[in-house]
Amino acid sequence: MKKNIRLIWQLYPSYLVIIFVSLLIVSFYISGYIEQFFIHNTEKDLLTKGHLIKHQIMQYLSPPDKDRIDRFCKNIAASTEIRATVILPDGMVIGDSEEHPAKMNNHKNRPEILTSLDGKVGFSIRESETLRIKMMYVALPLFADDRLVSVLRVSIPLTSINNTIGLVQSRVMLMGLFIAILASVVSLFMSRRISRPIEEMKKGAEKFAKGELDHRLHEPFISELAELAAVMNQTAFQLEDRITTVKNQKNEFEAVLASMTEGVVGVDRDQKIITMNRTALAMLDADPEMAVKRSIHEVSRNASLNKLLEDTIQSGEHRQEDVSFFQNGDEKILNVKCTALKNAVEKNIGVLIVLNDVTQLRRLENMRRDFAANVSHEIKTPLTAIKGFVETLRFGGADNPEDLDRFLTIIDKHVDRLTAIIDDLMQLSRIERKDEIQQIDRKVHPVEDLIQSSIQHCSSMARERKIAVHYTCDPDLAAPFDRTLMEQAAVNILDNAIKYSEENSAVTIRAERKGDRVHIHFQDHGIGIEEKHHARLFERFYRADKARSRKLGGTGLGLAIVKHIAIAHGGDVSVQSKPGQGSRFTISIPAEG
């Protein structure tokens, strides 16, 4: 894996290379320039001195006086650093400042001599074959009567010049080194100044990536980086604004989903759950931790729902039907609506499932149907009997006084039954209406007075059936209730207890307070009720034992009235009973208003 290098260590070495190469080039140029400068100046100086010597030595050349010329050359060496040499056109040395002319080689082939023999000033820098040191030579042609008679060569050792040049070059190198160090420090500073904003921008970008969109980048002095930082800040601001908008929309969406009474489930094409509100979790009895991202089949485990979902995915059409679920032994009916979810190109991407708990609605519909059928049956039966006896009387039945009296008694009995049914229906309607508009006249009454009044109301029937009625109640026990309605509820239960108890038995009433509720229990020792009837016992016209109920003259509305009275008071009514062990009905109402 390639290792990333920080920007500063990419910029800084580049700057160093550029600086050192530039300084090296400049140093070489300056060194060369200085060397050329000194050589040029030395050459001019040597040429000037050569012309001076030329004018002085001309007196010894017509004809050439070798001894005097040699002494003259040696005198020059004694007073100056210049070496003077006089050479004849054939290359013979006749005078020299340093050596005896006779010992010196022929100089005709020396570069500067060759140039001078052509009548020009000769110049060269080379190692002296005689002295074995590097010398600068200037050769001047000497003419007498327009004839080249000899060559004057003046020279100077380059040792001092080289020392001077070396000293200057060393100082230049030291200055270059100082400049290089200074430039290195400056370049490091500049590299850091360039790289630091980029590193800060990188850290800022990392914060943006982590979701810290409220962070803002500092705009550096470099205009391009400042523009980039400004763009990144603007991007972060816009992104933060959009994310905030999306979050708000998501929160609003979740709030809407959470507040919906309908269950909402979103699934993808693979039937994996995308979203699911609390209502749906409760309806499907699903674990919130396990629901999302799992298959709907694992959550619902309902074949009808799964088939409905698959049909919607395959067809892309809306589907709706009631589906039954069983939880803890109880049936729950959900109205399931499946709608295909489509993307911009109308391709199915999932299904939206809307669940409505219609258990109570379907139960009410069934109760309504049963109620209509029961009302029709309950009213039609006495009406049919009345009509039959009336027709009998019309067609001769009235001729016999005994039959007439019997028929009229039966008709009167059925009329009373119809009246009782209508009265109970009207009473039930009034209770429901009062409950809806909250007109229950609740005042604090002693519970004992309520029980005594109910017993007194049913005393005649109790005596006829030889049923003893006992009660237990704290005289100080009181509760807020509508005296008339609660007395009717107590009478209805007590009336049933007496009717369905065996003769010579007893009915016990017990009132008590538990917490914030007052409970009134009615215990009989009658035939009892099977458990399968308990749930529907308080429905209108529902009878556990239809034949016995009609024989005893019940309308089938008494317990329904009791239930509505209890509910109107913010309470409820319950039953505990087993066949052959009697029944216990309990009315519970709030102990305080």
Residue, then its C-alpha position, 0 to 999 in steps of 0.5 A: m500500500k502506497k504511503n501518503i506523504r504530508l503536503i509540507w514534506q512534498l513542498y519543502p524538499s522541492y523548495l530546498v532543491i530549487i534553492f540549492v540548485s539556484l544557489l549552486i548555479v549562482s555561486f558557479y557563475i559568480s565564481g567564474y565571473i570573479e575569476q574572469f574579472f581578476i584575470h582580465n584586470t591582471e592581463k590589463d595591468l600586465l600589458t600596461k607594465g609590459h609597454l613600460i618595460k618595452h620602451q625602456i628595453m628598446q635601447y638595448l636592441s640595436p644591436p641586441d646586447k644580451d648581457r645588458i638585456d639580461r641584467f635589465c630583466k633581473n633588475i625588473a624582477a628585483s623591484t616587481e613580481i613581474r618576470a621579464t623574458v626577451i626572445l629573439p625571432d628564432g626563439m632563443v632567450i637572451g634575457d630572463s628575470e629568473e633563469h640564465p638564458a643559456k639554460m633555457n629552452n627555445h621559446k619559439n613554439r610557446p603560444e604567446i610567442l607564436t602570436s607575437l612573432d606575427g606582430k600581435v600581442g600574445f596572451s596565454i595562461r599556462e604552466s611554465e615549463t621552466l618554473r613549473i607553476k601556472m603563469m599568465y603571459v603577455a608577449l609584445p613584439l619589438f620592432a626596429d626600423d619596421r623590422l621585428v627584432s625580438v619579443l618581450r614577454v612579461s609574466i606573473p605567477l597566478t598563485s596570488i591571484n588564485n589565492t585572492i580568487g579562492l578567498v573571494q569564492s570562499r566568502v561567496m560560498l559562505m554567503g551562499l550557505f548563509i542564504a541557503i540556510l535562511a532560504s531553507v528556514v523561509s521555505l519551511f515557514m512558507s511551506r507550513r504557511i501553505s500546508r497548514p491551511i490545507e491541513e486545517m481544511k482537511k480537519g474541517a472536512e473530516k468534521f463535516a464527514k462526522g456530521e459536525l456541519d456547524h463547524r466553519l473553516h477559517e479562510p486563509f490568506i491564499s486566495e485560491l484556498a480562501e475561495l475553496a474554504a468559502v465554498m466548503n463552508q457554504t456547502a456545509f451550511q447548505l448541507e446542514d440546512r438540508i439535513t435539518t429539513v430532512k430531519n424535521q420532515k422525518n420527525e414530522f413523518e414519525a410523529v404522524l406515524a406515531s400518532m396515527t390510530e392505524g398501524v402503518v408498515g412499509v416493506d420493500r420488494d423482498q418483504k423486509i420491513i422498512t418502517m413500522n409505527r407503534t400502533a402496528l407493533a401493538m396490533l401485530d404484537a411485535d418486538p420493536e427491536m426485532a421488527v425493522k429490517r426483518s421479513i414481515h413473515e417473521v413478524s406477522r406469521n399470518a398466512s392471509l396477510n402474507k398472501l395479500l402482500e404477495d398479491t400486491i407485490q406481483s400485481g402492483e394493484h391495491r388490495q384490501e381485506d379483513v384478516s383475523f389474528f389470534q393473540n393470547g387466545d383472543e381473536k383480533i380482526l384487522n382490516v388490511k390495506c396493501t398499496a404498491l409503492k412505486n418509484a419515479v419510473e413506476k417500478n414497484i419498490g415495495v408495499l405500504i400496509v395500513l392496518n385498522d383494528v376493526t375487531q370492535l367494529r365488526r363485533l358491534e356490527n354483529m351485535r347490531r345484526d343480532f340486536a335487530a334480529n333479537v328485537s324483531h324476534e322479541i317483539k314479533t313473538p308477543l305480537t304474533a300471539i296477540k294477533g292470533f288470540v284477537e283473530t280467535l276472538r273475532f271468529g267466535g272465541a268471544d262466545n265462551p266467557e271462560d275462553l274470552d277471559r283466558f284469551l284477554t289475560i294472555i293478550d294482557k300478558h303479552v302487552d305487558r311484555l311488549t311494554a317492558i321491552i319498549d320501556d327497557l329500550m327507552q331506558l337504555s337509550r336515555i342512559e346512553r344519551k346521558d353518558e354521551i352528553q355527561q348529564i349523569d347527576r352524580k352526588v355522594h350517597p351512602v351505599e347502604d341506603l342504595i342496597q336497602s332500597s334495592i332489597q325493599h324493591c325486590s322484597s315481594m319477589a323474594r318472599e314469593r320464592k322464599i329467598a333470603v336477602h342479606y347484606t354487609c356494608d359499612p354505614d360510612l361507605a359512600a360514593p358519588f353516583d346517580r341514585t336513580l340509575m344505580e338503584q335500577a342497576a342494583v335492582n336488575i342484578l338482584d332481580n336476576a339473582i332472585k329469579y335464578s336462585e333455587e327456592n329456600s336459598a339466599v342472596t348475599i350483597r356485600a359492599e366494600r372499598k378497595g383503593d379508589r373503587v367501591h365494589i358491590h357484590f351480588q352473590d346468589h346460589g342459583i344454577g350458575i352460568e357457563e363460562k362461554h356465555h360470560a363475554r356476551l352476557f351483557e349484550r342486549f337480548y343475549r340469554a344464556d338460557k333462553a327458555r328459562s329467561r322467557k319463562l321468568g319474564g325477562t326482556g333480555l335487556g336488564l344486564a345491558i342496562v346495568k353495564h351502561i349504567a356502570i360505564a356512565h359512572g366511569g365503572d364497570v360490571s363483571v361476573q364470576s360463575k360456574p354451573g351449579q355453583g351460583s353466580r357473583f355479579t360485581i358493580s365497580i364505580p369510582a369512590e370519589g367524583 
